[in-house]
Amino acid sequence: MSYSRFLLSNILLITFSMLALTGCGSESVNSSGILGKLPSLANNGVSKMTELNEDLKSSQESMNASGYADTKKEMDELENSCEADMKAFITEKGNFEVPCFEEGDNGKFTLKNVVVTGATLNKKSARLGMLLKYESKADYPRETYFAHGYFIDSKDQVIGEKVVFASNRGEVKTGQIVEMNGYYDGLENLGDAVMLKLIFGNPYEKK
């Protein structure tokens, strides 16, 4: 093999190796629990983002403008690649349902399902987007409807904080599907989640 061909093959090998490391924190990805690879992808991204954020602060404190700009660019690229990886997995899953149950009977709506709608990454955590669907048992006046829930593990222990779901304000007719959007900050911590427990009603409402 000529030196030029040897050099070219090594350049290509290095290039492919670098491309393989650009996805969501460049760490290994595991699949577990009800969300599959999502928590692992999120955890890789958050871990790398935390490191980069420290580098960003260091560059800012030392007034290193070039280092700050390079790190900021790397953070943006990581955010984009991680979100692309998570979006690809969600798309691959199709109608990505989250196993769930409702605690008690709310009397107004029948629980249909919860589906994953998206995932994003920021400097401190990853956010999971979900859509909760109920079917109305009767006609109800124009208002915003709420539900909240908790992810639980195989030991029935609550993982993290509650997630709050809310609908758009509107009148509801019998048999109508009411959609409530919810977001959970801390997707990276949901690898052990086996179920989502739901409770109808606004958790912030004074009783």
N, C-alpha and C positions, 0 to 999 in steps of 0.2 A: 504494500500500500504506500502511495506517495505521501510526502509530508503534508501537502495541501489537502489531500483527501482525509488524512488522519485528523488534521486540524478542523476541517469542516464537520466531520462526524462528531467530534468532541463538542464543538459549538452547538450543534443540534441537540446533543444529549443534555447539555447544560440548560438549553432553552426549554426543552420539554420538562425537565426537572423543575425549573422555576415556574412554569405554567401549572404544574401539578400542585404547587404549594400556594397558589393564589386563592384557592377556594376557602372561604369561611374559617380563617384562622389556621389553616394548614395542619390541623391535628386529625387524629383518627376519628372516625364517626361510628357510633354505636346505635343500634336500634333497640328500643325497649319501651315498655308501657304502652299506653293508648295513643301516644303521639308519635310513635315510631322514631325516625331519625331527627325530628325537629328539635327536641331538647338538646341533643348532642351537637347538632349544627350550631344552635344558638349559643351553647356553652363555649364552643371553640371560638366563635366570633366575639363573645363578651370578654373572654380571657385575653385574646389578642388586643381587643379594643382598650382594655384596662392598661395593658403594657404601653400601648401607643399614647394613651392619655397621659401617663407619667412622663414619657419622653417629651410630649407636647409642653407640659408644665415646666420641665427642665429647660427646654429651649427658650421658653418665655422668660423664665427667671434669669437665664444667662444672656438674654437679649440676642439670641442666635436666630436671626431672621430666616436664614437659609434652612437651618435645621427645623424650625417651626413650620415653614412652608412645605418641606419634604414630608414631615410627619403628618401634617394636616391632609396632604394629598394621599398618603398611604391609608389614613383613616377613612377617607371618602371611598377609596378603592375597595377597602375591606368591607365597608358597609354595603356597597353595591354588590360585591361578589357573594357575600353572605346572604343577603336578601334574595339574590338570584337563585342560590342553591336551595333556600327554603321554599321559594315560590315554585321551583321546579318539582320539588318533592310533593308539595300540596297539589299541584296540577296532576302529577302522576297518580296520586291517590284518588282523583276524581271527586266524588261526593264524600268528602272526608268527615265522617260522623264521629262525634265524641260520645262514648257511652255515658249515659246520664240517667238520673232518676230524680223525681220530685219528692221532697219531704212533706207529707201531708197532702190534703186536697184543697186547692185554692177556691174551688166552687165556681170559678168564672171560666177558666180555660183548661183545655186538655193538652198536656205536654206532647209535642210531636218529636222534635229532635234538636240537636245542637251540631252545627257543622263548622269546621275551620275555614275561615275566609282569607287569612293572610298572616304574615309574620314580618316584623321589622326589627332593626337593630339600632341602638343608640349608644352613647358613651358609657352608660352604666348597666344596661340590661337589654333583653330582647322582649318584644311585645307580641303576644298572640291575639289575633283577631278572630272572633266567633260570632255566629248568628244563631240565636235561639228562636224556635218557632213554637207557637201555641195555637190551638184552634179554639175559637170562641164558642161558648155554650149558649150564648144569648146575645141580644143587642145591648150595647153599652154606649154611654155618652162620650163626647169628644174629650179625650185626655191622654196623658202619657202613661204608659204602663211599665212597671219595673219588675225585675226579678234579680236575685243575686245567688251566688253559689260558691262552692269550695271544692277544690280538687282534693281527692283523698287517695291514700296509698293502700296496699294490700292489707295493712293492719288497721284500716279505717281511721287513720290519723290524717288530720288536715295538713295540706302542704301550702305553706305561704299564706298570703292574704286572700280576701274574698274578691270575686269578680262581680261587677255590677252590670246588668243588662237593662237597656231602656229602649222603648219603641218611639217612633215618631208620633207626635200628637195627632189624634184623629178619632173619628167615630168608628165604632166596630159593629159589624152585623153578625148574626148567628152563622156559624160555619166558616167565618172568615179566618184566614191564617194571619196571626199577628206576629210580626218579626221584631225581635229585640237584638240590637247590636251590643256586644260586650268586648272588652279588652282586658288582657291580663299581662301585667308587667312582671317578668320573672320566668319567662318561657324556659330559660336555661336550667331551672330548678325542677322541672316537671317530668324528669325521666322515670320516676317511680309512680307516677299517677296512673290509677287504674279505673277511676270513675269521677264524674262531676256530679256533686250533690246540689240540687237546685231548690230554692225557696222563693215562692212568689211574693212580690211586694217590695216596696222601696225601703232599703235598710236604713236610710237616713231620715225617714219620716218620724216625727215625734208622736208618741202614742199617749 
